[in-house]
Structure formats: structure tokens, C-alpha cells
């Protein structure tokens, strides 16, 4: 962690500190930001257009993109800019989904919706989908959201180039009996979760974008990405809040936070053209579904074929739903220090009912003697204390970014070059899961 101190930008330090302080707002169910379109009986209608705009990268560069824009009003955030990735479409199982696309690019484009049976009207027939002509062409796509799960949408015209240019997004289909107070990913109780987050993974070859902007020919056989994104942002920009004004075309963050014992659903989408091995520190996760289908041995069995791992391959065009949790069980020391607890003799689950402390470790001292404050360089996410929710004296000049004294677990690509932005660290496919003390309130809109 101390390496983060070496090359970090002052502007990011200030921005992250503010973002972390603002993140402590209210208790409620964390949910993925997106749009729900226009409702009709048994139907959901979205109006999108393509547009040219720009995004910024964490190393300070800027690139031209082809992006989707939501044409309908959004009462939550009033986002009207084109965005990368495209708006996350949130629908309910059993609804008929209609997407009206207007193409404002100077090239033909289309949309495909893997995992769904799609019909289309308007435009012209293309190799993969009905296509909207350049400069104002329109196509309407319709499909039945027949199965809950996590899905991808993207361009179906020159998909290697157009997905690279930004024409990608996610679809979340809620189960028909979805309840925000006690949510499930699928129609089975073993897919229940407490918080959910989207990790849509893409990459970028800056040279390609320069060529497109200059009207020069593009050769995809020379494709060489040097930029990597989670939800359209590089680290550390992805740790700041959703919908910050200084990232108008990159509204979504990828900063998961949770309390001990909570189940966290991560919806992974391989939206680019490369494979990326995403590694989640802290505990194993359970992969419960792939491509919007529960890993079950028989209908209704639930995820009995789920597998545990610490790294998952985000395959191009594939989605996966994984569940991760953290309890501190059997660490061999009291994660809170010797604080009061509510463990009851013979408690079936072995955890404190209030703090989710592992009862056998209550009062067990921290097993390492910590060095003196000035004897080493602390990482910027160290609170000065080894205890969850605890703070202590930090070294002189330490900015103290861990304002809520949580535990930070690095979640990142296991391909080392993907931890940079244009060969500059920090950047790329890096985020952190922050395990917060139970007393820390987490804003469901900006966790």
C-alpha cells in the first residue's frame, strides 16, 4: 500500500478525501445507478442516441469517443451528457423491453443484446443486427426480458471498433418478485445479497482513437491497448462518487463498500475485446451465475454448481455474477479491539449480533507489535490503527484518506500492465473493497 504514496496526484488526494467524507450519509440498500426508462403495462421503453464526445483518463489525457446518451429525463441525476459506458438499463423479468436508437454518428451503427431474442424495425439489415444509417438513422429493438441476470449490450456493427470507441453498456434484469428491502439476483433465496455493484470492464488503444478523430484509416490487427477501465473510469478516478461534475461523460464509479457479514453481489461484464483476470483480495468469492443463468444442476435448485475462487476471467462478451463476503472469522484476533459485544453462549452462528464480530476472537490481542509511528511509511489508506473503526497517530504529512477507519482490500487485474494508465501508475483496473465498521453509514446512491 505504501507504493501508492509515491506517484499520487495532489488533486486526486483532495478529491478522494472529500469523496470519502461525503460517502457517509445514510443507511439503506446499496444499488447500482441506472435508468428505468418509460414504463407501460408489462413494458419498458428506452430512448437512446449515439453522439461524439470525450472522456478523460487518470493520467490527464483526453480521448474522443462514440457514446450512447439517454434522451429521457432521469429524476435521480438528470444526466443528459453522452456517457461511457452507456446508461445501465434496469428492467424487470417478464417485461417487454423496447430500445429506440437514433444514430448521430457519421458511420452506420446498430445494437445487439446477447442473451435475448430481439426483433427490430427500421434501418437496414446488417450482418449482426438491423442498422441505423449515419446522420440521423433510427432503429427500434424489442425483446422480452425472460430471465433475470446481468447482461451486455453493445454495437453490432464493426463491433471490435465500435465497442472500443465506447458503444457498450449493461442491462440488469431484476427477478419478477424483486424486493429492494431484501433483494435477490435470481428467483432463488440462495442468490440473496445485501449490496450490489457493477464492474463493466473495457480497454482502450489511444492511437486508434487519435486515428478515428483525424479521419485516418484504422487497422485492428495493430490494436494495442494501454488504458483500462472499470465502469468507464481508471483508478483512482473510479474511487470518487457517481455523477461528479468533473467527469460529465463518465458518471459511474466502482467503489464497493460494505459492513462485516454482508453479502456483496458483483456484476462483472466483459465489455471489451480482451480477457482480464480480476482478482478480489480478502476472501474467496462464489460465482453463482454466468451470462444471466444460475449455475444450478436442475431448475429451481439454486446455485448448487457455483464455484469458489479468488480470480475470475472477465471474458469478452461474457457476464458473471459473484457473491463476496467478509466476516473476519478465525483471524485469531479481535478486529474491533476489546469492545463490548453481544455474543450469547451457544450462539448458533458464532458471531456478535450487533457488530458481526467472531465471538471466539473477542478480546484476543493483536498478534503483532506495531513499529513506532516514525519508523516506517504508512499507506494512505491506513487509519493509524489495526482495528476496524479505530484511528491512531499517523506519520507527519500523511493525508489520512481512510476517514472512516475501514479495511481496504485491493481488487485489481492480475495482468500487471493493466494496473497503469498509458504506463503510468496508479491507473487501470484497480479498485478497493472497503469493509466499514458497522457504525459507519453507507449511502446507497454513492457507496
Secondary structure as UniProt FT lines:
FT   TURN            2..3
FT   HELIX           4..7
FT   HELIX           10..22
FT   STRAND          38..40
FT   TURN            41..42
FT   STRAND          43..56
FT   TURN            58..59
FT   STRAND          62..70
FT   TURN            75..77
FT   STRAND          89..92
FT   TURN            93..94
FT   STRAND          96..103
FT   STRAND          109..110
FT   TURN            114..115
FT   STRAND          118..121
FT   STRAND          124..125
FT   STRAND          130..132
FT   TURN            134..136
FT   STRAND          137..144
FT   STRAND          149..154
FT   HELIX           159..164
FT   TURN            165..166
FT   STRAND          168..174
FT   TURN            176..177
FT   HELIX           180..182
FT   HELIX           189..191
FT   STRAND          195..204
FT   HELIX           206..213
FT   TURN            214..215
FT   HELIX           220..222
FT   STRAND          227..230
FT   TURN            231..232
FT   TURN            235..236
FT   HELIX           237..239
FT   TURN            242..243
FT   HELIX           245..247
FT   TURN            248..249
FT   STRAND          257..259
FT   TURN            260..261
FT   STRAND          263..270
FT   STRAND          276..280
FT   STRAND          285..290
FT   TURN            291..292
FT   STRAND          293..294
FT   TURN            299..300
FT   TURN            304..305
FT   STRAND          307..309
FT   STRAND          311..314
FT   TURN            316..317
FT   STRAND          319..325
FT   TURN            329..330
FT   TURN            335..336
FT   TURN            345..346
FT   TURN            353..355
FT   HELIX           359..361
FT   TURN            362..363
FT   HELIX           373..375
FT   TURN            380..381
FT   TURN            388..389
FT   TURN            396..397
FT   TURN            403..404
FT   STRAND          407..413
FT   HELIX           416..419
FT   TURN            422..423
FT   STRAND          430..436
FT   TURN            438..439
//
